[in-house]
Amino acid sequence: MRGYAVGRLCVTLAILFTGYHTLFGQEAAVRPFVIRVVDQQTGRGVPLVELRTTAAARYITDSQGVVAFWEPGWMSRRVFFYVESDGYQIPPDGFGFAGRALDVTPGGSATLEVQRTQFAQRLYRVTGAGIYRDSVMAGLEVPVRHPLLNAGVVGSDSVVNVMYRGRLFWFWGDTNRTEYPLGNFHVPGAVSRLPQDGGLDPRVGVELEYFRDAEGHFAKETAKMPGEGPTWIDALVVLPDRQHNQILLAAYVKVKPPMDVYRHGLCRWDEQAEQFVPLVVFAEGAPFYPTGHPVVAQCGSQPYVYFTDPLGVTRCPAQVEAMADLESYEAYTCLIAKKNGEAGGASLSDVDRGPDGTVRYRWRRGAPPLRSELADRLVKAGKLHENERLLALRDWHTMRPIAIHRGGLAWNEYRRRWISVFTRFGGSSLLGEVWYSEADAPWGPWCYAVKVAEHKRYSFYNPKLHPYFDQDNGRRIFFEGTYSHTFSGNPDAKPWYDYNQLMYCLELDDPRVAVPVAYYRSDDPQRPPSVWAARNGRQLAEAPMFEDFQRIVFFAWDRPVPGAVALTWHETRGYGVTDKPGSDEQLVAYILPEAQDRPGLVPLYEVTTDPMSKRLRVGGDEKDGTLLGWVWPSPYGAGSPASGVGLDSGQATEVQRRPSHGGNR
């Protein structure tokens, strides 16, 4: 019996040893099945695509669109994967299942093509852990040196960045780490090189070099300002001081739970310490503070910093001393400042109007900008008409108003206009939709926009444009934002991606991105065509101001768009519409030949008042003119869609020619 027991023990140990050896031998020899999910249109990998098995196991593609699939017991058999991703889709089968069955084998691979349903292309994740996790597991090449974990950063809130001393400086909000749920609440930072200086192509990735703590394990605190609670920064900008030194500045706030700001200030970058130091603490109760993503632009003889959040309606002179002095700040507003009044320094009765009652917008010191909520109060109180709002953004497809949240703008050389990318408040998710618009100046007219990306039941807030990444003379632009389930009402946080920055690319020659632009009434009644579209340069004049916006006759396209026809002018034939303008015709605009069941469009007529005069008219009927097509109305006129007043023959606007130039040289 005793010998039998010893024998059983030896057999058991042998089995255990063999199992141990076999188990770890298999782990060492694991060869995952590599699934590549690619954009059908471009062929590049698509990040953030969820693959889910019939057992509800889910896998998320990494920044190269890769899933390294290895499931014991599931290999060497056929496996069905549901495929799902916001902005992308795979056609469903006959039973309505959107997915594909793959023959899963160790070391094998398969490619799944998805159709992009949004205009912006999702490129990669900029921050966080496991950016190229599955690619590394599959033994594939990756573009960055730290594909799995960089400076211990697991997740980071909203980004600000700027060019400074030949490098891009990046800073984020609250940042998570691996060791504990509480991380860096005083602004981590990093630098990267530009593509032309050895950096990565922005279509591929960003190589971040973090400022690290003393141990070198985690991203250091770069902006720990005095006071309790976290520090957040924005309004990052480089400006000269009086000695012409280039100084990196940022506005900061101190925050108490839940998200109450109790202090505003300005700080500057200390190159030696690699951190921000306090410069000034602002007095509380000011009409506004520096915020958003600033742009510097020359206006007349003076360079200004426009604090775009997302649109440029606040500014100060582009100098360190001016940015540190709130008395030098201006808002483009129709409100006159009044001490101890309502609405942040102005009362509801302080709308500035001329002798004829016309509302007057000006750059004013000490007055608040006319943000949407304040404009709503003024309209409700009867102090402001709907068509006197400065910001009147609408979806050009549906004419529905767009409540803007956060974003920014930049000059775009390809469009020769100011462009903006911003998040809409509401829609398929509270902060999940990204929109694109264009204007003739940082302050407007911002009127029509198009949705370029969406994240259903998820947030993508505080988007940031990257104009220094522009490619092909600005034809291709890049932006990123914070991808988070916060504010969305969705309790399901996407593994690896949640609370991190996602990079997108948008190609502006895509005709689906084309938005209608403003056509202004001209001053010369003798020489048609009678409208012109502004083409601004980097040098801004004070115009176009709100008075110019009130001279906008209609909105139309300034480039070919499928379904549109060219509106042309000929010296003898007058106005006409054609699919292809002739060499002897002058192109005016691109308009719709039919209303096409689109709400809110207005008819455009050619009107002949005498044999020598042909003019354009918006609205009315055909009894006095020839219908040319359909255009988008101006929100600033008597017949604006916002005012609820329809254009009829008595309100028709006649427009005459102005020499063809941009208005703002």
C-alpha positions in Angstrom: 0.0 0.0 0.0 2.8 2.4 0.9 4.6 1.6 -2.3 1.4 2.2 -4.2 1.0 5.6 -2.6 4.5 6.6 -3.5 4.0 5.5 -7.1 0.8 7.6 -7.3 2.6 10.6 -6.0 5.4 10.2 -8.6 2.8 9.9 -11.4 1.0 13.0 -10.1 4.2 15.0 -10.0 5.1 13.9 -13.4 1.7 15.0 -14.8 1.9 18.3 -13.1 5.4 18.9 -14.4 4.4 17.9 -17.9 1.3 20.2 -17.7 3.3 23.0 -16.4 5.9 22.6 -19.2 3.2 22.3 -21.8 1.2 25.3 -20.6 4.2 27.6 -20.5 5.5 26.2 -23.7 2.2 27.1 -25.4 2.3 30.6 -23.9 5.8 31.1 -25.2 4.6 29.9 -28.6 1.4 31.9 -28.8 0.8 33.3 -32.2 -2.3 35.4 -32.3 -4.7 35.7 -35.2 -4.2 39.2 -36.5 -7.3 41.1 -37.6 -6.8 44.3 -39.5 -9.8 46.7 -39.8 -9.2 49.2 -42.6 -11.1 52.2 -44.1 -12.5 51.0 -47.4 -11.9 54.4 -49.0 -8.2 54.9 -47.9 -7.0 51.4 -47.0 -5.5 52.6 -43.7 -6.2 51.0 -40.3 -9.1 52.3 -38.3 -8.7 52.7 -34.5 -11.5 52.3 -32.0 -13.4 49.6 -33.9 -15.1 47.1 -31.6 -15.1 43.4 -32.5 -17.5 41.3 -30.4 -17.9 37.5 -30.4 -21.2 35.6 -29.9 -20.0 35.1 -26.3 -19.9 38.9 -25.8 -16.1 39.0 -25.5 -15.0 42.3 -27.1 -11.8 43.6 -28.6 -10.9 47.1 -29.6 -8.6 47.9 -32.5 -5.5 49.8 -31.6 -4.2 52.9 -33.4 -3.2 50.8 -36.5 -6.6 49.2 -36.7 -5.2 45.9 -35.3 -6.7 43.2 -33.0 -4.4 40.4 -31.9 -6.9 37.7 -31.2 -5.9 34.8 -29.0 -8.6 32.8 -27.1 -7.8 29.3 -25.8 -10.4 26.9 -27.1 -11.4 29.3 -29.9 -8.4 28.9 -32.2 -8.5 26.9 -35.4 -12.2 27.3 -35.9 -14.7 29.7 -37.5 -15.6 32.7 -35.3 -18.2 35.4 -36.0 -17.3 39.0 -35.0 -19.8 41.8 -34.7 -18.2 45.0 -36.1 -19.2 48.3 -34.7 -17.7 51.8 -34.6 -19.1 55.4 -34.6 -18.6 56.9 -38.0 -17.8 53.6 -39.7 -19.9 50.5 -40.6 -19.9 47.1 -42.2 -22.9 46.1 -44.3 -25.2 43.7 -42.5 -25.9 40.2 -43.8 -29.3 38.8 -44.8 -30.3 38.5 -41.2 -29.3 42.0 -40.3 -26.1 41.1 -38.4 -23.3 43.6 -39.0 -20.2 41.5 -38.8 -18.1 38.8 -40.4 -17.2 35.2 -39.7 -13.4 34.5 -39.9 -11.4 31.3 -39.9 -9.3 31.9 -36.9 -5.9 30.2 -36.9 -2.7 30.7 -34.8 -0.4 33.0 -36.8 -3.1 33.7 -39.4 -4.6 37.0 -40.4 -7.6 38.6 -42.0 -8.6 42.1 -43.2 -12.0 43.6 -42.6 -13.0 46.6 -44.7 -15.4 49.2 -43.1 -17.3 52.0 -44.9 -16.7 55.4 -43.5 -20.0 57.2 -42.9 -18.5 60.4 -41.6 -16.3 62.9 -43.4 -13.4 63.1 -40.9 -11.0 60.2 -40.8 -10.1 58.7 -37.4 -6.3 58.4 -37.3 -4.9 57.3 -33.9 -4.9 57.9 -30.2 -2.3 60.5 -29.1 -2.3 59.8 -25.3 -2.7 56.9 -22.9 -1.6 53.4 -22.5 -1.6 50.6 -25.1 -1.8 52.9 -28.1 -0.3 50.2 -30.3 -0.9 47.3 -27.9 -2.3 44.7 -30.4 0.3 45.7 -33.0 3.1 44.9 -30.5 1.4 41.6 -29.5 1.2 40.7 -33.2 4.9 41.6 -33.8 4.1 44.4 -36.2 6.2 47.6 -36.6 4.9 50.7 -34.8 5.7 54.4 -35.5 6.4 55.6 -31.9 9.2 54.7 -29.4 6.7 54.2 -26.5 3.8 52.2 -28.0 2.5 50.7 -24.7 3.2 53.2 -22.0 4.8 56.7 -22.1 5.7 58.4 -18.8 3.1 56.3 -17.0 0.2 58.2 -18.6 -3.0 56.2 -18.8 -5.4 58.9 -19.7 -5.4 62.7 -20.2 -8.0 65.4 -20.4 -8.2 68.3 -22.9 -5.1 69.4 -24.7 -3.6 72.8 -25.5 -0.4 73.2 -27.6 1.6 75.9 -29.4 4.8 76.3 -31.3 7.7 77.6 -29.1 11.4 77.7 -29.9 11.1 75.4 -32.8 9.1 72.6 -31.1 5.5 71.9 -30.3 4.7 72.2 -26.6 1.7 70.1 -25.4 -0.1 70.4 -22.1 -3.1 68.5 -20.8 -5.7 68.6 -18.0 -6.1 66.0 -15.2 -4.1 62.9 -16.1 -4.5 59.3 -14.9 -1.6 56.9 -14.0 -1.1 53.1 -13.5 -0.4 53.1 -9.8 -3.5 54.7 -8.3 -6.9 56.3 -9.4 -5.5 59.8 -8.5 -2.9 61.1 -10.8 -1.6 64.5 -12.0 -4.0 67.4 -11.4 -1.5 70.2 -12.1 -0.9 69.9 -15.9 1.4 67.4 -17.4 3.4 68.5 -20.5 5.5 67.2 -23.4 7.2 68.4 -26.5 7.4 67.0 -30.0 9.2 67.9 -33.3 7.4 69.1 -36.4 7.3 66.8 -39.4 9.8 69.0 -41.3 12.2 68.8 -38.4 12.3 65.1 -37.9 8.9 64.6 -36.4 6.4 62.0 -37.5 3.9 62.6 -40.3 0.7 63.7 -38.5 -1.2 61.1 -40.5 0.9 58.4 -38.7 1.3 59.7 -35.1 2.9 62.1 -32.7 6.2 61.3 -30.8 5.7 62.8 -27.4 8.6 63.5 -25.0 7.1 64.1 -21.6 8.5 66.3 -18.9 9.0 63.6 -16.1 9.1 63.7 -12.4 12.3 63.3 -10.4 12.1 59.5 -10.5 11.5 59.6 -14.3 8.4 57.3 -14.0 5.5 59.7 -14.4 4.6 63.0 -16.2 5.5 65.8 -13.8 3.3 68.7 -12.6 4.2 71.6 -14.8 1.7 74.2 -13.5 1.1 73.8 -9.8 -0.3 77.3 -9.0 -0.8 78.5 -5.4 -4.2 77.5 -3.9 -6.3 74.5 -3.1 -7.5 72.1 -5.8 -6.4 71.2 -9.3 -4.9 73.7 -11.8 -6.2 73.9 -15.4 -4.6 75.9 -18.1 -5.7 77.2 -21.5 -5.1 80.2 -23.8 -1.6 78.9 -24.5 0.2 81.5 -26.6 3.7 82.8 -27.4 3.9 86.6 -27.3 6.7 89.2 -27.2 7.4 91.4 -24.2 8.6 95.0 -24.4 12.2 93.8 -24.8 11.0 91.6 -27.8 11.6 88.4 -25.9 9.3 85.5 -26.9 7.4 84.4 -23.8 5.2 81.3 -23.5 2.1 82.2 -21.6 -1.0 80.4 -20.4 -4.1 81.4 -18.5 -4.8 79.2 -15.5 -7.7 78.6 -13.1 -7.9 77.0 -9.7 -10.8 74.6 -9.2 -12.7 73.4 -6.2 -15.1 70.4 -6.2 -17.3 69.8 -8.1 -16.0 72.1 -10.8 -16.1 75.5 -9.3 -13.5 78.0 -10.5 -12.4 80.4 -7.7 -9.3 82.0 -9.2 -8.1 83.2 -12.6 -4.5 84.0 -13.4 -1.7 84.2 -16.0 1.5 82.2 -15.8 4.7 82.0 -17.9 7.0 79.1 -18.9 10.3 78.8 -17.0 12.7 77.2 -19.5 15.2 76.1 -16.8 12.7 74.6 -14.4 10.5 73.2 -17.2 7.4 74.4 -15.5 5.0 77.4 -15.4 5.4 80.1 -12.8 2.7 82.6 -11.7 2.7 86.0 -13.5 -0.5 87.7 -12.3 -3.7 86.9 -10.5 -6.7 88.5 -12.2 -9.4 90.3 -10.2 -12.6 88.2 -10.1 -15.8 89.5 -11.7 -14.3 90.6 -15.0 -16.6 90.4 -18.1 -14.3 87.7 -19.5 -10.9 86.2 -19.2 -8.3 84.8 -21.6 -9.5 81.3 -22.6 -9.7 78.8 -25.5 -7.2 78.3 -28.2 -5.7 81.7 -29.2 -4.7 82.8 -32.7 -2.6 85.9 -33.4 -3.7 88.0 -36.4 -2.8 91.4 -37.7 -5.8 93.8 -37.7 -4.8 97.1 -39.4 -1.5 98.0 -37.9 -2.0 96.2 -34.6 -1.4 92.4 -34.0 -4.1 91.0 -31.7 -4.5 87.7 -29.8 -8.0 86.4 -30.6 -9.2 84.1 -27.8 -11.2 81.6 -29.9 -13.6 79.5 -27.8 -14.5 78.5 -30.4 -15.0 81.8 -32.3 -12.9 84.9 -32.1 -15.1 87.5 -30.4 -12.7 88.5 -27.6 -9.1 89.8 -28.0 -6.2 91.9 -26.6 -3.1 93.4 -28.2 -0.5 90.7 -28.9 2.0 91.6 -26.2 2.8 90.0 -22.8 2.0 93.2 -20.8 -1.4 93.6 -22.6 -2.4 90.0 -21.9 -1.6 90.5 -18.2 -3.8 93.6 -18.1 -7.6 92.8 -18.3 -8.2 96.6 -19.0 -6.7 96.0 -22.5 -9.2 93.3 -23.4 -12.0 93.9 -25.9 -15.1 92.0 -26.9 -16.9 92.3 -30.2 -20.3 93.1 -28.9 -23.4 95.4 -29.1 -23.5 95.8 -25.4 -22.1 98.8 -23.5 -20.4 98.2 -20.3 -22.1 99.3 -17.1 -20.6 98.8 -13.6 -22.6 96.8 -11.1 -25.0 95.8 -13.8 -26.4 92.5 -15.0 -25.0 90.1 -17.4 -21.4 90.3 -16.4 -21.1 94.1 -16.5 -24.0 95.0 -18.8 -27.7 95.3 -18.2 -30.4 94.2 -20.6 -31.0 97.8 -21.6 -27.4 98.4 -22.7 -27.8 97.4 -26.4 -26.1 100.0 -28.5 -28.2 101.4 -31.3 -27.7 104.2 -33.8 -30.1 107.1 -34.4 -32.1 105.0 -36.9 -32.3 102.1 -34.4 -29.7 99.9 -36.1 -27.8 97.7 -33.7 -24.1 98.6 -33.5 -21.5 96.0 -32.8 -18.0 97.4 -31.9 -14.8 96.2 -30.3 -15.4 97.4 -26.8 -13.4 97.3 -23.5 -15.2 96.3 -20.3 -18.2 94.9 -22.1 -19.2 91.2 -22.2 -19.3 89.2 -25.4 -22.8 88.4 -26.7 -22.7 84.7 -26.0 -25.8 82.6 -26.8 -27.3 82.5 -23.3 -27.1 86.3 -23.0 -28.5 86.8 -26.5 -31.4 84.5 -25.5 -32.2 86.8 -22.6 -32.0 89.9 -24.7 -34.3 88.4 -27.4 -36.8 87.2 -24.8 -36.8 90.7 -23.2 -37.4 92.3 -26.5 -34.1 94.2 -26.5 -32.6 92.3 -29.4 -34.1 90.9 -32.6 -33.3 87.3 -33.7 -31.6 88.7 -36.8 -29.4 90.9 -34.7 -27.5 88.1 -33.1 -23.8 88.0 -34.1 -23.5 84.2 -34.0 -26.2 82.4 -36.0 -24.9 78.9 -36.8 -27.2 76.5 -38.6 -26.9 73.1 -40.2 -26.9 73.9 -43.9 -28.7 70.7 -44.7 -31.7 71.1 -42.3 -31.5 74.8 -41.3 -31.7 73.8 -37.7 -29.8 75.9 -35.2 -26.6 74.6 -33.7 -25.7 75.2 -30.1 -21.9 75.4 -30.1 -19.9 74.3 -27.1 -16.1 74.4 -27.4 -13.5 74.4 -30.2 -11.2 76.7 -32.1 -10.4 78.3 -35.4 -7.4 78.9 -37.7 -6.6 80.6 -41.0 -6.7 78.1 -43.8 -4.6 78.8 -46.9 -6.4 76.3 -49.1 -9.8 77.9 -48.5 -8.4 81.4 -48.0 -10.8 81.7 -45.1 -11.0 81.3 -41.4 -12.2 77.8 -40.5 -13.5 76.4 -37.2 -13.9 73.0 -35.8 -16.2 72.8 -32.7 -18.4 70.5 -30.7 -22.1 70.9 -30.8 -24.1 70.9 -27.5 -26.7 68.2 -28.0 -27.4 65.9 -30.9 -26.6 62.2 -31.0 -24.7 62.7 -27.8 -24.5 65.7 -25.5 -20.9 66.6 -26.6 -20.2 63.9 -29.2 -20.8 65.7 -32.6 -18.0 67.6 -34.3 -18.9 70.4 -36.8 -17.0 72.4 -39.4 -17.6 76.0 -40.6 -16.0 78.9 -42.4 -16.0 82.7 -42.1 -14.4 85.8 -43.5 -12.9 86.9 -40.2 -12.4 85.4 -36.7 -15.6 87.1 -35.5 -17.8 86.1 -38.5 -20.0 85.7 -40.2 -20.3 82.2 -38.8 -23.7 81.1 -40.2 -23.6 77.6 -41.8 -21.9 74.4 -40.7 -21.6 70.7 -41.6 -21.2 67.8 -39.2 -17.9 65.9 -39.9 -17.7 63.4 -37.1 -19.9 62.0 -34.4 -19.6 59.8 -31.3 -23.0 58.4 -30.3 -23.6 58.2 -26.6 -20.0 59.3 -26.0 -18.2 62.6 -25.6 -15.6 64.2 -27.8 -15.1 67.6 -26.1 -12.7 70.5 -26.4 -11.5 69.8 -30.0 -8.2 71.4 -30.9 -7.2 72.4 -34.5 -3.5 71.8 -35.4 -2.8 74.3 -38.3 1.0 73.6 -38.1 0.2 70.0 -39.3 -1.7 71.3 -42.4 -0.8 69.4 -45.5 -1.1 70.2 -49.3 -1.3 73.9 -48.6 -4.1 73.4 -46.1 -6.2 71.0 -48.2 -5.8 68.4 -45.4 -6.3 69.6 -41.8 -5.9 67.8 -38.4 -7.8 68.1 -35.1 -8.1 66.1 -31.9 -10.4 66.1 -28.9 -11.0 64.3 -25.6 -12.8 61.0 -26.0 -14.6 60.2 -22.8 -17.9 58.7 -21.5 -18.1 61.7 -19.1 -21.2 63.9 -19.7 -22.6 61.3 -22.2 -24.8 59.3 -19.8 -23.1 56.2 -21.0 -21.6 54.2 -18.1 -19.6 51.9 -20.4 -16.1 53.3 -20.8 -14.2 52.1 -23.9 -11.1 50.1 -22.8 -7.8 51.9 -23.4 -9.5 54.8 -25.3 -11.6 56.4 -22.6 -10.4 59.8 -21.3 -7.8 60.2 -24.0 -7.1 62.3 -27.1 -8.1 61.1 -30.6 -6.6 62.6 -33.7 -8.7 63.1 -36.9 -8.0 64.3 -40.4 -10.4 66.2 -42.6 -9.8 66.8 -46.4 -11.3 70.1 -47.3 -11.5 69.3 -51.1 -14.2 66.8 -50.2 -17.3 68.4 -51.7 -19.4 67.0 -48.8 -17.5 69.4 -46.5 -18.3 72.5 -48.6 -20.4 74.9 -46.7 -22.3 77.9 -48.2 -20.3 81.2 -47.9 -21.5 84.8 -47.7 -22.2 86.8 -50.8 -22.3 90.6 -50.1 -24.3 93.4 -51.8 -22.0 95.5 -54.0 -21.9 99.2 -54.3 -21.6 99.7 -58.0 -25.1 99.7 -59.6 -23.8 99.9 -63.2 -21.7 96.8 -63.5 -23.1 93.3 -62.8 -22.6 90.8 -61.4 -24.0 92.4 -58.3 -22.6 90.3 -55.5 -19.1 89.1 -54.3 -17.8 86.5 -52.0 -15.1 87.7 -49.6 -11.7 86.2 -49.8 -9.7 87.4 -46.8 -6.0 87.2 -46.1 -4.1 87.0 -42.9 -4.1 90.8 -42.7 -7.4 91.8 -41.3 -9.1 95.2 -41.6 -11.8 96.1 -39.1 -14.2 95.0 -41.8 -16.3 92.9 -42.3 -18.1 94.2 -39.3 -21.7 93.6 -38.3 -22.8 96.4 -40.7 -21.2 94.4 -43.5 -23.0 91.2 -42.3 -26.2 93.1 -42.8 -25.3 93.6 -46.4 -25.0 89.8 -47.0 -27.6 89.0 -49.7 -27.4 85.2 -49.6 -25.1 82.2 -49.0 -24.0 79.9 -51.7 -21.0 77.7 -52.7 -17.9 79.3 -54.1 -16.7 76.0 -55.6 -18.2 73.1 -57.6 -20.5 70.7 -55.6 -22.4 67.7 -56.9 -26.0 68.7 -57.7 -25.2 72.4 -58.0 -25.0 74.6 -61.1 -22.8 77.6 -61.8 -24.4 81.0 -61.7 -22.6 83.1 -64.3 -22.6 86.6 -65.8 -22.1 87.6 -69.4 -21.9 91.2 -70.6 -24.7 90.7 -73.2 -26.7 87.7 -72.1 -26.8 88.7 -68.4 -27.1 86.0 -65.7 -27.4 82.4 -66.5 -26.9 78.9 -65.0 -24.9 76.2 -66.5 -23.1 72.9 -65.6 -19.9 74.2 -67.1 -19.1 78.0 -67.4 -17.7 79.1 -70.7 -14.5 81.0 -71.2 -16.5 84.2 -71.9 -18.6 84.0 -68.8 -17.7 85.3 -65.3 -18.4 82.8 -62.5 -20.5 84.3 -59.7 -21.4 81.3 -57.4 -22.7 77.7 -57.3 -26.4 77.4 -56.5 -29.0 74.7 -56.4 -31.2 74.4 -59.6 -34.1 73.1 -57.5 -35.1 73.4 -53.8 -34.8 69.6 -53.5 -37.1 69.5 -50.5 -34.5 71.4 -48.5 -36.1 73.6 -45.8 -35.4 77.3 -45.6 -33.9 77.8 -49.1 -34.9 81.0 -50.9 -35.3 81.6 -54.7 -32.8 83.7 -56.6 -34.1 85.7 -59.6 -32.7 87.8 -62.4 -34.7 91.1 -62.5 -34.6 93.5 -65.5 -35.7 97.0 -64.5 -34.7 98.5 -67.9 -33.0 97.1 -71.0 -29.6 98.1 -69.7 -29.8 96.9 -66.2 -30.0 93.3 -64.9 -30.0 92.6 -61.2 -30.3 89.7 -58.8 -33.1 89.5 -56.3 -33.6 87.1 -53.4 -37.1 86.1 -52.6 -40.4 87.1 -54.0 -42.1 85.4 -57.0 -41.4 85.1 -60.7 -43.8 87.8 -62.0 -41.0 90.4 -62.1 -38.0 88.1 -62.8 -36.6 84.9 -64.1 -35.9 82.1 -61.5 -32.2 81.1 -61.6 -32.1 78.7 -58.7 -32.1 78.4 -54.9 -29.7 79.8 -52.3 -29.4 80.0 -48.5 -30.7 83.1 -46.8 -28.7 85.5 -44.7 -29.6 85.3 -41.0 -29.0 89.1 -40.6 -31.7 90.4 -43.0 -35.4 91.2 -42.6 -36.2 87.8 -44.1 -33.8 85.8 -42.1 -34.8 82.2 -41.1 -34.2 83.1 -37.5 -36.6 86.0 -37.6 -39.5 83.9 -38.8 -40.3 86.5 -41.5 -40.5 85.1 -45.0 -39.2 87.0 -48.0 -41.9 88.2 -50.3 -41.8 90.5 -53.3 -42.2 93.5 -51.0 -39.1 92.5 -49.0 -37.1 91.3 -51.9 -33.4 92.4 -51.8 -31.9 93.8 -54.9 -28.2 93.5 -55.2 -25.7 95.2 -57.5 -22.1 94.8 -58.4 -19.0 95.5 -56.4 -15.5 95.2 -57.8 -14.4 91.6 -57.1 -12.1 91.7 -54.1 -12.0 90.3 -50.7 -13.1 93.2 -48.6 -10.3 92.5 -46.1 -6.9 92.6 -47.7 
